[in-house]
Amino acid sequence: MISIRDEKPSDFEQVRNVTVEAFACSEFGHNGESELIDSLRTSCANYLSLVGSIGNELIGHVLFTPVVIRTPSVEMEGMGLAPMSVRPRHQNQGIGTMLVSAGLNRLFENGCLFVAVLGHPHFYKRFGFCPASKFEISHGFE
């Protein structure tokens, strides 16, 4: 049975392994996602990091960290979802969906205004995500 829970410091090394393994097997390869997680943990005071496990084996991870949308007249704080990873041998079994759903539920129950994600449109559409351009929002990356 799969359990979803808050990440603990003792999980950090397993999270690193899951992330490297998952992204190394992806179409884009590993591009420093595990280092990004380490950096975000230390630079963000407020984040949500969840892990999925079967018994003692950690098989998935999702991280939500603060993001801000700024316009000339408004500044809104929400959360960004990334990265999310599942060990390749456990992919396509609903674990990523469970991790994302648990995180979104927790955030919205606690009053989060929005969650942004940079990821696969087909996967994230099922959670209600849509292109930011629909709201005339850009991520600002090159």
URKA-V578629 format. One line per field, one symbol per residue. ss: DSSP state (H for helix, E for strand, - for the rest). phi: phi as a letter, one per 20 degrees, with the letter a starting at -180 (. if undefined). burial: b if it has 24 or more other ideal C-beta (glycine too) atoms within 12 Angstrom, else e. A space follows every 50 residues. Layout:
ss = ???
phi = ???
burial = ???
This chain:
ss = -EEEEE--HHHHHHHHHHHHHHHH--------HHHHHHHHHHH---EEEE EEEE--EEEEEEEEEEEEEE----EEEEEEEEEEEE-HHH----HHHHHH HHHHHHHHH-----EEE---HHHHHHH----HHHH-------
phi = .eddbffdgfegfffgffffffffeefemfcnffffggffgeedfcbccd cdbcmeefcbbbcccfccddcgdbccdbcddrecbcggfdfmcnffffff ffffgffffenffacdbdafgfffgfenfbgffgdmdcfnff
burial = ebebebbeeebeebbbbbbbbbbeeeeeeeeebbebbeebbeeeeebbbb bbbeeeebbbbbbbbbbebeeeeeeeebbbbbbbbbbeebbeeebbbbbb bbbbebbeeeebebbbbbbeeeebeebebeeeeeeeeeeeee
